Amino acid sequence: MLGSGTMMMKKNKKAIEWKSKWIDFLIVIMGITIAYQLNNWNEANKEIKKGNEYLLNFQRENETNEKRIAKALLYLEDSKATMDSLKNMLDIQGFQDVRVASFSNYMMATLRFKPTTVTMENIKASGDFELIQDITLRRALIELYSAYSVLAIVDQKMADFVDRYTTPFFFEKIRFLDFSPIDGDGFLNDPHFENMVLGHDKLLDQQISSYRTTLNKLNAIDIAANN
């Protein structure tokens, strides 16, 4: 009987040991699982935080660019009004050289808008664009920054026109000291001047259209709703 009891005790002890080991094993598994989930949660929180930082930077950047584009657009629209006045002079053929010369300084001016694009450059370089979870917002931001490239193109076209045609024309025809005509006839009946005015006006229309489009894209983006 003692021998049988001893064996039973040994069996029970082994069963208890295996049960304890299984419990320890399950505890380890649960600990690993919880640790893994916590790590994933922490990483997810880091990505959310990083994404929110990008959104905040985009918002600040857009506010800066919006103010500068609005200011540039006012300048272009004012320039357009001046060009319309000049075209009216050409249409009625009633202008004097002094009046035409007064536009020379304006027509040699060019606009060079340089948007702030640091946030877009950073998010593209890091490959973190997927942190902007709103697909519509992500697409709108890409289209907006593409519009900035269009602005650079239309600004460059105007600058090239001024460098190639406007400045050389006025350099030959105008005294820059007082903007008076160099020769007696001045600009009267000069077809080059008329062509230059019309060309400048068309390029100005392109600039105004591009700046309005870009400003509309900026105004349509609501980053605050995603942050």
PyMOL CGO cylinders between C-alpha atoms (Angstrom):
from pymol import cmd
from pymol.cgo import CYLINDER

trace = [
    CYLINDER, 0.00, 0.00, 0.00, 2.81, 2.37, 0.84, 0.3, 1, 1, 1, 1, 1, 1,
    CYLINDER, 2.81, 2.37, 0.84, 4.43, 1.62, -2.46, 0.3, 1, 1, 1, 1, 1, 1,
    CYLINDER, 4.43, 1.62, -2.46, 1.19, 2.25, -4.32, 0.3, 1, 1, 1, 1, 1, 1,
    CYLINDER, 1.19, 2.25, -4.32, 0.58, 5.49, -2.41, 0.3, 1, 1, 1, 1, 1, 1,
    CYLINDER, 0.58, 5.49, -2.41, 4.06, 6.69, -3.16, 0.3, 1, 1, 1, 1, 1, 1,
    CYLINDER, 4.06, 6.69, -3.16, 3.54, 6.07, -6.85, 0.3, 1, 1, 1, 1, 1, 1,
    CYLINDER, 3.54, 6.07, -6.85, 0.26, 7.95, -6.79, 0.3, 1, 1, 1, 1, 1, 1,
    CYLINDER, 0.26, 7.95, -6.79, 1.95, 10.88, -5.11, 0.3, 1, 1, 1, 1, 1, 1,
    CYLINDER, 1.95, 10.88, -5.11, 4.70, 10.89, -7.73, 0.3, 1, 1, 1, 1, 1, 1,
    CYLINDER, 4.70, 10.89, -7.73, 2.12, 10.81, -10.52, 0.3, 1, 1, 1, 1, 1, 1,
    CYLINDER, 2.12, 10.81, -10.52, 0.16, 13.64, -8.96, 0.3, 1, 1, 1, 1, 1, 1,
    CYLINDER, 0.16, 13.64, -8.96, 3.37, 15.61, -8.48, 0.3, 1, 1, 1, 1, 1, 1,
    CYLINDER, 3.37, 15.61, -8.48, 4.27, 15.15, -12.15, 0.3, 1, 1, 1, 1, 1, 1,
    CYLINDER, 4.27, 15.15, -12.15, 0.76, 16.18, -13.21, 0.3, 1, 1, 1, 1, 1, 1,
    CYLINDER, 0.76, 16.18, -13.21, 1.02, 19.27, -11.06, 0.3, 1, 1, 1, 1, 1, 1,
    CYLINDER, 1.02, 19.27, -11.06, 4.47, 20.06, -12.53, 0.3, 1, 1, 1, 1, 1, 1,
    CYLINDER, 4.47, 20.06, -12.53, 3.18, 19.72, -16.11, 0.3, 1, 1, 1, 1, 1, 1,
    CYLINDER, 3.18, 19.72, -16.11, 0.15, 21.82, -15.29, 0.3, 1, 1, 1, 1, 1, 1,
    CYLINDER, 0.15, 21.82, -15.29, 2.41, 24.46, -13.76, 0.3, 1, 1, 1, 1, 1, 1,
    CYLINDER, 2.41, 24.46, -13.76, 4.66, 24.40, -16.82, 0.3, 1, 1, 1, 1, 1, 1,
    CYLINDER, 4.66, 24.40, -16.82, 1.66, 24.81, -19.11, 0.3, 1, 1, 1, 1, 1, 1,
    CYLINDER, 1.66, 24.81, -19.11, 0.46, 27.74, -17.04, 0.3, 1, 1, 1, 1, 1, 1,
    CYLINDER, 0.46, 27.74, -17.04, 3.95, 29.26, -17.16, 0.3, 1, 1, 1, 1, 1, 1,
    CYLINDER, 3.95, 29.26, -17.16, 4.03, 28.67, -20.92, 0.3, 1, 1, 1, 1, 1, 1,
    CYLINDER, 4.03, 28.67, -20.92, 0.65, 30.31, -21.39, 0.3, 1, 1, 1, 1, 1, 1,
    CYLINDER, 0.65, 30.31, -21.39, 1.74, 33.26, -19.26, 0.3, 1, 1, 1, 1, 1, 1,
    CYLINDER, 1.74, 33.26, -19.26, 4.84, 33.68, -21.42, 0.3, 1, 1, 1, 1, 1, 1,
    CYLINDER, 4.84, 33.68, -21.42, 2.76, 33.48, -24.61, 0.3, 1, 1, 1, 1, 1, 1,
    CYLINDER, 2.76, 33.48, -24.61, 0.27, 35.99, -23.27, 0.3, 1, 1, 1, 1, 1, 1,
    CYLINDER, 0.27, 35.99, -23.27, 3.12, 38.26, -22.17, 0.3, 1, 1, 1, 1, 1, 1,
    CYLINDER, 3.12, 38.26, -22.17, 4.71, 38.11, -25.61, 0.3, 1, 1, 1, 1, 1, 1,
    CYLINDER, 4.71, 38.11, -25.61, 1.34, 38.70, -27.28, 0.3, 1, 1, 1, 1, 1, 1,
    CYLINDER, 1.34, 38.70, -27.28, 0.55, 41.67, -25.06, 0.3, 1, 1, 1, 1, 1, 1,
    CYLINDER, 0.55, 41.67, -25.06, 4.05, 43.09, -25.55, 0.3, 1, 1, 1, 1, 1, 1,
    CYLINDER, 4.05, 43.09, -25.55, 3.70, 42.67, -29.33, 0.3, 1, 1, 1, 1, 1, 1,
    CYLINDER, 3.70, 42.67, -29.33, 0.30, 44.37, -29.32, 0.3, 1, 1, 1, 1, 1, 1,
    CYLINDER, 0.30, 44.37, -29.32, 1.61, 47.18, -27.14, 0.3, 1, 1, 1, 1, 1, 1,
    CYLINDER, 1.61, 47.18, -27.14, 4.53, 47.64, -29.50, 0.3, 1, 1, 1, 1, 1, 1,
    CYLINDER, 4.53, 47.64, -29.50, 2.14, 47.76, -32.48, 0.3, 1, 1, 1, 1, 1, 1,
    CYLINDER, 2.14, 47.76, -32.48, -0.05, 50.22, -30.61, 0.3, 1, 1, 1, 1, 1, 1,
    CYLINDER, -0.05, 50.22, -30.61, 2.94, 52.42, -29.81, 0.3, 1, 1, 1, 1, 1, 1,
    CYLINDER, 2.94, 52.42, -29.81, 4.12, 52.31, -33.42, 0.3, 1, 1, 1, 1, 1, 1,
    CYLINDER, 4.12, 52.31, -33.42, 0.61, 53.12, -34.65, 0.3, 1, 1, 1, 1, 1, 1,
    CYLINDER, 0.61, 53.12, -34.65, 0.45, 56.06, -32.24, 0.3, 1, 1, 1, 1, 1, 1,
    CYLINDER, 0.45, 56.06, -32.24, 3.83, 57.27, -33.47, 0.3, 1, 1, 1, 1, 1, 1,
    CYLINDER, 3.83, 57.27, -33.47, 2.61, 57.14, -37.06, 0.3, 1, 1, 1, 1, 1, 1,
    CYLINDER, 2.61, 57.14, -37.06, -0.61, 58.95, -36.17, 0.3, 1, 1, 1, 1, 1, 1,
    CYLINDER, -0.61, 58.95, -36.17, 1.38, 61.60, -34.33, 0.3, 1, 1, 1, 1, 1, 1,
    CYLINDER, 1.38, 61.60, -34.33, 3.79, 61.94, -37.23, 0.3, 1, 1, 1, 1, 1, 1,
    CYLINDER, 3.79, 61.94, -37.23, 0.92, 62.16, -39.70, 0.3, 1, 1, 1, 1, 1, 1,
    CYLINDER, 0.92, 62.16, -39.70, -0.72, 64.88, -37.60, 0.3, 1, 1, 1, 1, 1, 1,
    CYLINDER, -0.72, 64.88, -37.60, 2.58, 66.79, -37.55, 0.3, 1, 1, 1, 1, 1, 1,
    CYLINDER, 2.58, 66.79, -37.55, 2.69, 66.65, -41.35, 0.3, 1, 1, 1, 1, 1, 1,
    CYLINDER, 2.69, 66.65, -41.35, -0.89, 67.90, -41.51, 0.3, 1, 1, 1, 1, 1, 1,
    CYLINDER, -0.89, 67.90, -41.51, -0.10, 70.78, -39.16, 0.3, 1, 1, 1, 1, 1, 1,
    CYLINDER, -0.10, 70.78, -39.16, 2.96, 71.71, -41.23, 0.3, 1, 1, 1, 1, 1, 1,
    CYLINDER, 2.96, 71.71, -41.23, 0.93, 71.53, -44.44, 0.3, 1, 1, 1, 1, 1, 1,
    CYLINDER, 0.93, 71.53, -44.44, -1.69, 73.79, -42.88, 0.3, 1, 1, 1, 1, 1, 1,
    CYLINDER, -1.69, 73.79, -42.88, 0.90, 76.38, -41.86, 0.3, 1, 1, 1, 1, 1, 1,
    CYLINDER, 0.90, 76.38, -41.86, 2.60, 76.16, -45.23, 0.3, 1, 1, 1, 1, 1, 1,
    CYLINDER, 2.60, 76.16, -45.23, -0.69, 76.55, -47.08, 0.3, 1, 1, 1, 1, 1, 1,
    CYLINDER, -0.69, 76.55, -47.08, -1.64, 79.59, -45.02, 0.3, 1, 1, 1, 1, 1, 1,
    CYLINDER, -1.64, 79.59, -45.02, 1.66, 81.24, -45.92, 0.3, 1, 1, 1, 1, 1, 1,
    CYLINDER, 1.66, 81.24, -45.92, 1.35, 80.39, -49.61, 0.3, 1, 1, 1, 1, 1, 1,
    CYLINDER, 1.35, 80.39, -49.61, -2.29, 81.49, -49.70, 0.3, 1, 1, 1, 1, 1, 1,
    CYLINDER, -2.29, 81.49, -49.70, -1.44, 84.97, -48.44, 0.3, 1, 1, 1, 1, 1, 1,
    CYLINDER, -1.44, 84.97, -48.44, 1.40, 85.33, -50.92, 0.3, 1, 1, 1, 1, 1, 1,
    CYLINDER, 1.40, 85.33, -50.92, -0.67, 84.08, -53.87, 0.3, 1, 1, 1, 1, 1, 1,
    CYLINDER, -0.67, 84.08, -53.87, -3.56, 86.38, -52.96, 0.3, 1, 1, 1, 1, 1, 1,
    CYLINDER, -3.56, 86.38, -52.96, -1.13, 89.31, -52.85, 0.3, 1, 1, 1, 1, 1, 1,
    CYLINDER, -1.13, 89.31, -52.85, 0.43, 88.32, -56.18, 0.3, 1, 1, 1, 1, 1, 1,
    CYLINDER, 0.43, 88.32, -56.18, -3.02, 87.98, -57.74, 0.3, 1, 1, 1, 1, 1, 1,
    CYLINDER, -3.02, 87.98, -57.74, -3.94, 91.51, -56.65, 0.3, 1, 1, 1, 1, 1, 1,
    CYLINDER, -3.94, 91.51, -56.65, -0.77, 92.77, -58.33, 0.3, 1, 1, 1, 1, 1, 1,
    CYLINDER, -0.77, 92.77, -58.33, -1.57, 90.87, -61.54, 0.3, 1, 1, 1, 1, 1, 1,
    CYLINDER, -1.57, 90.87, -61.54, -5.16, 92.12, -61.61, 0.3, 1, 1, 1, 1, 1, 1,
    CYLINDER, -5.16, 92.12, -61.61, -3.95, 95.68, -61.10, 0.3, 1, 1, 1, 1, 1, 1,
    CYLINDER, -3.95, 95.68, -61.10, -1.48, 95.15, -63.93, 0.3, 1, 1, 1, 1, 1, 1,
    CYLINDER, -1.48, 95.15, -63.93, -4.31, 93.85, -66.11, 0.3, 1, 1, 1, 1, 1, 1,
    CYLINDER, -4.31, 93.85, -66.11, -6.34, 97.01, -65.45, 0.3, 1, 1, 1, 1, 1, 1,
    CYLINDER, -6.34, 97.01, -65.45, -3.32, 99.08, -66.51, 0.3, 1, 1, 1, 1, 1, 1,
    CYLINDER, -3.32, 99.08, -66.51, -2.90, 97.01, -69.68, 0.3, 1, 1, 1, 1, 1, 1,
    CYLINDER, -2.90, 97.01, -69.68, -6.58, 97.48, -70.52, 0.3, 1, 1, 1, 1, 1, 1,
    CYLINDER, -6.58, 97.48, -70.52, -6.10, 101.24, -70.27, 0.3, 1, 1, 1, 1, 1, 1,
    CYLINDER, -6.10, 101.24, -70.27, -3.09, 101.04, -72.55, 0.3, 1, 1, 1, 1, 1, 1,
    CYLINDER, -3.09, 101.04, -72.55, -4.97, 98.91, -75.10, 0.3, 1, 1, 1, 1, 1, 1,
    CYLINDER, -4.97, 98.91, -75.10, -7.76, 101.48, -75.12, 0.3, 1, 1, 1, 1, 1, 1,
    CYLINDER, -7.76, 101.48, -75.12, -5.18, 104.13, -75.96, 0.3, 1, 1, 1, 1, 1, 1,
    CYLINDER, -5.18, 104.13, -75.96, -3.99, 102.01, -78.85, 0.3, 1, 1, 1, 1, 1, 1,
    CYLINDER, -3.99, 102.01, -78.85, -7.54, 101.41, -80.06, 0.3, 1, 1, 1, 1, 1, 1,
    CYLINDER, -7.54, 101.41, -80.06, -8.49, 105.06, -80.21, 0.3, 1, 1, 1, 1, 1, 1,
    CYLINDER, -8.49, 105.06, -80.21, -5.03, 106.15, -81.43, 0.3, 1, 1, 1, 1, 1, 1,
    CYLINDER, -5.03, 106.15, -81.43, -5.29, 109.19, -79.19, 0.3, 1, 1, 1, 1, 1, 1,
    CYLINDER, -5.29, 109.19, -79.19, -2.32, 108.59, -76.86, 0.3, 1, 1, 1, 1, 1, 1,
    CYLINDER, -2.32, 108.59, -76.86, 0.76, 110.75, -76.52, 0.3, 1, 1, 1, 1, 1, 1,
    CYLINDER, 0.76, 110.75, -76.52, 4.34, 109.51, -76.21, 0.3, 1, 1, 1, 1, 1, 1,
    CYLINDER, 4.34, 109.51, -76.21, 4.58, 110.71, -72.62, 0.3, 1, 1, 1, 1, 1, 1,
    CYLINDER, 4.58, 110.71, -72.62, 1.53, 108.68, -71.61, 0.3, 1, 1, 1, 1, 1, 1,
    CYLINDER, 1.53, 108.68, -71.61, 2.83, 105.55, -73.31, 0.3, 1, 1, 1, 1, 1, 1,
    CYLINDER, 2.83, 105.55, -73.31, 6.29, 105.95, -71.84, 0.3, 1, 1, 1, 1, 1, 1,
    CYLINDER, 6.29, 105.95, -71.84, 4.83, 106.03, -68.35, 0.3, 1, 1, 1, 1, 1, 1,
    CYLINDER, 4.83, 106.03, -68.35, 3.92, 102.35, -68.78, 0.3, 1, 1, 1, 1, 1, 1,
    CYLINDER, 3.92, 102.35, -68.78, 7.47, 101.30, -69.62, 0.3, 1, 1, 1, 1, 1, 1,
    CYLINDER, 7.47, 101.30, -69.62, 8.55, 100.79, -66.02, 0.3, 1, 1, 1, 1, 1, 1,
    CYLINDER, 8.55, 100.79, -66.02, 5.48, 98.63, -65.32, 0.3, 1, 1, 1, 1, 1, 1,
    CYLINDER, 5.48, 98.63, -65.32, 5.86, 96.51, -68.46, 0.3, 1, 1, 1, 1, 1, 1,
    CYLINDER, 5.86, 96.51, -68.46, 9.45, 95.62, -67.60, 0.3, 1, 1, 1, 1, 1, 1,
    CYLINDER, 9.45, 95.62, -67.60, 8.44, 94.32, -64.16, 0.3, 1, 1, 1, 1, 1, 1,
    CYLINDER, 8.44, 94.32, -64.16, 8.05, 90.56, -63.70, 0.3, 1, 1, 1, 1, 1, 1,
    CYLINDER, 8.05, 90.56, -63.70, 6.50, 88.40, -60.99, 0.3, 1, 1, 1, 1, 1, 1,
    CYLINDER, 6.50, 88.40, -60.99, 8.45, 85.51, -59.48, 0.3, 1, 1, 1, 1, 1, 1,
    CYLINDER, 8.45, 85.51, -59.48, 6.32, 83.61, -57.00, 0.3, 1, 1, 1, 1, 1, 1,
    CYLINDER, 6.32, 83.61, -57.00, 8.26, 81.02, -55.00, 0.3, 1, 1, 1, 1, 1, 1,
    CYLINDER, 8.26, 81.02, -55.00, 5.97, 78.92, -52.80, 0.3, 1, 1, 1, 1, 1, 1,
    CYLINDER, 5.97, 78.92, -52.80, 7.07, 77.33, -49.56, 0.3, 1, 1, 1, 1, 1, 1,
    CYLINDER, 7.07, 77.33, -49.56, 7.29, 73.60, -50.30, 0.3, 1, 1, 1, 1, 1, 1,
    CYLINDER, 7.29, 73.60, -50.30, 9.42, 72.26, -47.42, 0.3, 1, 1, 1, 1, 1, 1,
    CYLINDER, 9.42, 72.26, -47.42, 6.71, 69.97, -46.03, 0.3, 1, 1, 1, 1, 1, 1,
    CYLINDER, 6.71, 69.97, -46.03, 5.98, 68.37, -49.40, 0.3, 1, 1, 1, 1, 1, 1,
    CYLINDER, 5.98, 68.37, -49.40, 9.68, 67.87, -50.07, 0.3, 1, 1, 1, 1, 1, 1,
    CYLINDER, 9.68, 67.87, -50.07, 10.17, 66.25, -46.65, 0.3, 1, 1, 1, 1, 1, 1,
    CYLINDER, 10.17, 66.25, -46.65, 7.20, 63.89, -46.91, 0.3, 1, 1, 1, 1, 1, 1,
    CYLINDER, 7.20, 63.89, -46.91, 8.20, 62.81, -50.43, 0.3, 1, 1, 1, 1, 1, 1,
    CYLINDER, 8.20, 62.81, -50.43, 11.82, 62.23, -49.42, 0.3, 1, 1, 1, 1, 1, 1,
    CYLINDER, 11.82, 62.23, -49.42, 10.83, 60.17, -46.36, 0.3, 1, 1, 1, 1, 1, 1,
    CYLINDER, 10.83, 60.17, -46.36, 8.20, 58.13, -48.20, 0.3, 1, 1, 1, 1, 1, 1,
    CYLINDER, 8.20, 58.13, -48.20, 5.67, 58.99, -45.50, 0.3, 1, 1, 1, 1, 1, 1,
    CYLINDER, 5.67, 58.99, -45.50, 2.86, 60.15, -47.77, 0.3, 1, 1, 1, 1, 1, 1,
    CYLINDER, 2.86, 60.15, -47.77, 0.76, 57.16, -46.73, 0.3, 1, 1, 1, 1, 1, 1,
    CYLINDER, 0.76, 57.16, -46.73, 0.57, 58.70, -43.24, 0.3, 1, 1, 1, 1, 1, 1,
    CYLINDER, 0.57, 58.70, -43.24, -1.93, 61.13, -44.78, 0.3, 1, 1, 1, 1, 1, 1,
    CYLINDER, -1.93, 61.13, -44.78, -4.76, 58.63, -44.49, 0.3, 1, 1, 1, 1, 1, 1,
    CYLINDER, -4.76, 58.63, -44.49, -7.41, 60.71, -46.25, 0.3, 1, 1, 1, 1, 1, 1,
    CYLINDER, -7.41, 60.71, -46.25, -6.94, 59.76, -49.92, 0.3, 1, 1, 1, 1, 1, 1,
    CYLINDER, -6.94, 59.76, -49.92, -8.93, 62.77, -51.12, 0.3, 1, 1, 1, 1, 1, 1,
    CYLINDER, -8.93, 62.77, -51.12, -6.76, 65.14, -49.11, 0.3, 1, 1, 1, 1, 1, 1,
    CYLINDER, -6.76, 65.14, -49.11, -3.61, 63.43, -50.29, 0.3, 1, 1, 1, 1, 1, 1,
    CYLINDER, -3.61, 63.43, -50.29, -4.69, 63.83, -53.92, 0.3, 1, 1, 1, 1, 1, 1,
    CYLINDER, -4.69, 63.83, -53.92, -5.64, 67.47, -53.35, 0.3, 1, 1, 1, 1, 1, 1,
    CYLINDER, -5.64, 67.47, -53.35, -2.21, 68.23, -51.89, 0.3, 1, 1, 1, 1, 1, 1,
    CYLINDER, -2.21, 68.23, -51.89, -0.46, 66.61, -54.85, 0.3, 1, 1, 1, 1, 1, 1,
    CYLINDER, -0.46, 66.61, -54.85, -2.58, 68.61, -57.30, 0.3, 1, 1, 1, 1, 1, 1,
    CYLINDER, -2.58, 68.61, -57.30, -1.91, 71.81, -55.36, 0.3, 1, 1, 1, 1, 1, 1,
    CYLINDER, -1.91, 71.81, -55.36, 1.86, 71.41, -55.43, 0.3, 1, 1, 1, 1, 1, 1,
    CYLINDER, 1.86, 71.41, -55.43, 1.67, 70.52, -59.11, 0.3, 1, 1, 1, 1, 1, 1,
    CYLINDER, 1.67, 70.52, -59.11, -0.18, 73.82, -59.62, 0.3, 1, 1, 1, 1, 1, 1,
    CYLINDER, -0.18, 73.82, -59.62, 2.80, 75.60, -58.07, 0.3, 1, 1, 1, 1, 1, 1,
    CYLINDER, 2.80, 75.60, -58.07, 4.92, 74.18, -60.89, 0.3, 1, 1, 1, 1, 1, 1,
    CYLINDER, 4.92, 74.18, -60.89, 2.47, 75.64, -63.42, 0.3, 1, 1, 1, 1, 1, 1,
    CYLINDER, 2.47, 75.64, -63.42, 2.83, 79.06, -61.78, 0.3, 1, 1, 1, 1, 1, 1,
    CYLINDER, 2.83, 79.06, -61.78, 6.59, 78.84, -62.20, 0.3, 1, 1, 1, 1, 1, 1,
    CYLINDER, 6.59, 78.84, -62.20, 6.13, 78.07, -65.90, 0.3, 1, 1, 1, 1, 1, 1,
    CYLINDER, 6.13, 78.07, -65.90, 3.76, 80.97, -66.64, 0.3, 1, 1, 1, 1, 1, 1,
    CYLINDER, 3.76, 80.97, -66.64, 5.94, 83.36, -64.63, 0.3, 1, 1, 1, 1, 1, 1,
    CYLINDER, 5.94, 83.36, -64.63, 8.97, 82.22, -66.61, 0.3, 1, 1, 1, 1, 1, 1,
    CYLINDER, 8.97, 82.22, -66.61, 7.15, 82.73, -69.91, 0.3, 1, 1, 1, 1, 1, 1,
    CYLINDER, 7.15, 82.73, -69.91, 6.39, 86.34, -68.95, 0.3, 1, 1, 1, 1, 1, 1,
    CYLINDER, 6.39, 86.34, -68.95, 9.97, 86.88, -67.77, 0.3, 1, 1, 1, 1, 1, 1,
    CYLINDER, 9.97, 86.88, -67.77, 11.33, 85.51, -71.07, 0.3, 1, 1, 1, 1, 1, 1,
    CYLINDER, 11.33, 85.51, -71.07, 8.99, 87.77, -73.04, 0.3, 1, 1, 1, 1, 1, 1,
    CYLINDER, 8.99, 87.77, -73.04, 10.10, 90.83, -71.08, 0.3, 1, 1, 1, 1, 1, 1,
    CYLINDER, 10.10, 90.83, -71.08, 13.77, 89.95, -71.46, 0.3, 1, 1, 1, 1, 1, 1,
    CYLINDER, 13.77, 89.95, -71.46, 13.48, 89.20, -75.16, 0.3, 1, 1, 1, 1, 1, 1,
    CYLINDER, 13.48, 89.20, -75.16, 11.09, 91.91, -76.35, 0.3, 1, 1, 1, 1, 1, 1,
    CYLINDER, 11.09, 91.91, -76.35, 10.00, 94.50, -73.80, 0.3, 1, 1, 1, 1, 1, 1,
    CYLINDER, 10.00, 94.50, -73.80, 13.30, 95.50, -72.23, 0.3, 1, 1, 1, 1, 1, 1,
    CYLINDER, 13.30, 95.50, -72.23, 15.24, 95.74, -75.53, 0.3, 1, 1, 1, 1, 1, 1,
    CYLINDER, 15.24, 95.74, -75.53, 12.40, 97.78, -77.07, 0.3, 1, 1, 1, 1, 1, 1,
    CYLINDER, 12.40, 97.78, -77.07, 12.30, 100.30, -74.25, 0.3, 1, 1, 1, 1, 1, 1,
    CYLINDER, 12.30, 100.30, -74.25, 16.07, 100.37, -74.04, 0.3, 1, 1, 1, 1, 1, 1,
    CYLINDER, 16.07, 100.37, -74.04, 16.10, 101.57, -77.64, 0.3, 1, 1, 1, 1, 1, 1,
    CYLINDER, 16.10, 101.57, -77.64, 13.07, 103.88, -77.46, 0.3, 1, 1, 1, 1, 1, 1,
    CYLINDER, 13.07, 103.88, -77.46, 13.04, 105.33, -73.91, 0.3, 1, 1, 1, 1, 1, 1,
    CYLINDER, 13.04, 105.33, -73.91, 15.32, 107.40, -71.74, 0.3, 1, 1, 1, 1, 1, 1,
    CYLINDER, 15.32, 107.40, -71.74, 15.13, 105.51, -68.44, 0.3, 1, 1, 1, 1, 1, 1,
    CYLINDER, 15.13, 105.51, -68.44, 16.02, 108.64, -66.47, 0.3, 1, 1, 1, 1, 1, 1,
    CYLINDER, 16.02, 108.64, -66.47, 12.67, 110.32, -67.15, 0.3, 1, 1, 1, 1, 1, 1,
    CYLINDER, 12.67, 110.32, -67.15, 10.92, 107.77, -69.45, 0.3, 1, 1, 1, 1, 1, 1,
    CYLINDER, 10.92, 107.77, -69.45, 10.76, 110.24, -72.30, 0.3, 1, 1, 1, 1, 1, 1,
    CYLINDER, 10.76, 110.24, -72.30, 11.07, 109.06, -75.93, 0.3, 1, 1, 1, 1, 1, 1,
    CYLINDER, 11.07, 109.06, -75.93, 14.55, 109.10, -77.44, 0.3, 1, 1, 1, 1, 1, 1,
    CYLINDER, 14.55, 109.10, -77.44, 13.52, 110.03, -80.99, 0.3, 1, 1, 1, 1, 1, 1,
    CYLINDER, 13.52, 110.03, -80.99, 10.98, 112.61, -82.07, 0.3, 1, 1, 1, 1, 1, 1,
    CYLINDER, 10.98, 112.61, -82.07, 8.26, 110.23, -83.20, 0.3, 1, 1, 1, 1, 1, 1,
    CYLINDER, 8.26, 110.23, -83.20, 8.48, 108.08, -80.11, 0.3, 1, 1, 1, 1, 1, 1,
    CYLINDER, 8.48, 108.08, -80.11, 6.16, 105.07, -80.27, 0.3, 1, 1, 1, 1, 1, 1,
    CYLINDER, 6.16, 105.07, -80.27, 3.61, 106.47, -82.68, 0.3, 1, 1, 1, 1, 1, 1,
    CYLINDER, 3.61, 106.47, -82.68, 2.73, 104.10, -85.49, 0.3, 1, 1, 1, 1, 1, 1,
    CYLINDER, 2.73, 104.10, -85.49, 5.26, 101.53, -84.27, 0.3, 1, 1, 1, 1, 1, 1,
    CYLINDER, 5.26, 101.53, -84.27, 3.75, 98.06, -84.91, 0.3, 1, 1, 1, 1, 1, 1,
    CYLINDER, 3.75, 98.06, -84.91, 6.36, 96.42, -82.67, 0.3, 1, 1, 1, 1, 1, 1,
    CYLINDER, 6.36, 96.42, -82.67, 5.01, 98.29, -79.68, 0.3, 1, 1, 1, 1, 1, 1,
    CYLINDER, 5.01, 98.29, -79.68, 1.44, 97.25, -80.46, 0.3, 1, 1, 1, 1, 1, 1,
    CYLINDER, 1.44, 97.25, -80.46, 2.49, 93.61, -80.84, 0.3, 1, 1, 1, 1, 1, 1,
    CYLINDER, 2.49, 93.61, -80.84, 4.41, 93.80, -77.59, 0.3, 1, 1, 1, 1, 1, 1,
    CYLINDER, 4.41, 93.80, -77.59, 1.41, 95.19, -75.71, 0.3, 1, 1, 1, 1, 1, 1,
    CYLINDER, 1.41, 95.19, -75.71, -0.92, 92.49, -77.06, 0.3, 1, 1, 1, 1, 1, 1,
    CYLINDER, -0.92, 92.49, -77.06, 1.59, 89.74, -76.31, 0.3, 1, 1, 1, 1, 1, 1,
    CYLINDER, 1.59, 89.74, -76.31, 2.12, 91.02, -72.79, 0.3, 1, 1, 1, 1, 1, 1,
    CYLINDER, 2.12, 91.02, -72.79, -1.63, 91.15, -72.26, 0.3, 1, 1, 1, 1, 1, 1,
    CYLINDER, -1.63, 91.15, -72.26, -2.13, 87.51, -73.34, 0.3, 1, 1, 1, 1, 1, 1,
    CYLINDER, -2.13, 87.51, -73.34, 0.63, 86.29, -71.05, 0.3, 1, 1, 1, 1, 1, 1,
    CYLINDER, 0.63, 86.29, -71.05, -0.87, 88.33, -68.22, 0.3, 1, 1, 1, 1, 1, 1,
    CYLINDER, -0.87, 88.33, -68.22, -4.21, 86.57, -68.81, 0.3, 1, 1, 1, 1, 1, 1,
    CYLINDER, -4.21, 86.57, -68.81, -2.44, 83.21, -68.46, 0.3, 1, 1, 1, 1, 1, 1,
    CYLINDER, -2.44, 83.21, -68.46, -0.82, 84.28, -65.21, 0.3, 1, 1, 1, 1, 1, 1,
    CYLINDER, -0.82, 84.28, -65.21, -4.08, 85.52, -63.72, 0.3, 1, 1, 1, 1, 1, 1,
    CYLINDER, -4.08, 85.52, -63.72, -5.90, 82.33, -64.69, 0.3, 1, 1, 1, 1, 1, 1,
    CYLINDER, -5.90, 82.33, -64.69, -3.18, 80.11, -63.20, 0.3, 1, 1, 1, 1, 1, 1,
    CYLINDER, -3.18, 80.11, -63.20, -3.00, 82.09, -59.97, 0.3, 1, 1, 1, 1, 1, 1,
    CYLINDER, -3.00, 82.09, -59.97, -6.78, 82.01, -59.55, 0.3, 1, 1, 1, 1, 1, 1,
    CYLINDER, -6.78, 82.01, -59.55, -6.85, 78.26, -60.15, 0.3, 1, 1, 1, 1, 1, 1,
    CYLINDER, -6.85, 78.26, -60.15, -4.10, 77.69, -57.60, 0.3, 1, 1, 1, 1, 1, 1,
    CYLINDER, -4.10, 77.69, -57.60, -5.78, 79.93, -55.04, 0.3, 1, 1, 1, 1, 1, 1,
    CYLINDER, -5.78, 79.93, -55.04, -9.03, 78.00, -55.50, 0.3, 1, 1, 1, 1, 1, 1,
    CYLINDER, -9.03, 78.00, -55.50, -7.18, 74.73, -54.90, 0.3, 1, 1, 1, 1, 1, 1,
    CYLINDER, -7.18, 74.73, -54.90, -5.71, 76.17, -51.72, 0.3, 1, 1, 1, 1, 1, 1,
    CYLINDER, -5.71, 76.17, -51.72, -9.06, 77.39, -50.45, 0.3, 1, 1, 1, 1, 1, 1,
    CYLINDER, -9.06, 77.39, -50.45, -10.66, 73.99, -51.16, 0.3, 1, 1, 1, 1, 1, 1,
    CYLINDER, -10.66, 73.99, -51.16, -8.25, 72.10, -48.88, 0.3, 1, 1, 1, 1, 1, 1,
    CYLINDER, -8.25, 72.10, -48.88, -9.53, 71.71, -45.33, 0.3, 1, 1, 1, 1, 1, 1,
    CYLINDER, -9.53, 71.71, -45.33, -6.65, 70.22, -43.38, 0.3, 1, 1, 1, 1, 1, 1,
    CYLINDER, -6.65, 70.22, -43.38, -8.12, 71.20, -40.02, 0.3, 1, 1, 1, 1, 1, 1,
    CYLINDER, -8.12, 71.20, -40.02, -10.94, 68.68, -40.56, 0.3, 1, 1, 1, 1, 1, 1,
    CYLINDER, -10.94, 68.68, -40.56, -8.39, 65.87, -40.79, 0.3, 1, 1, 1, 1, 1, 1,
    CYLINDER, -8.39, 65.87, -40.79, -6.16, 66.91, -37.92, 0.3, 1, 1, 1, 1, 1, 1,
]
cmd.load_cgo(trace, "trace")
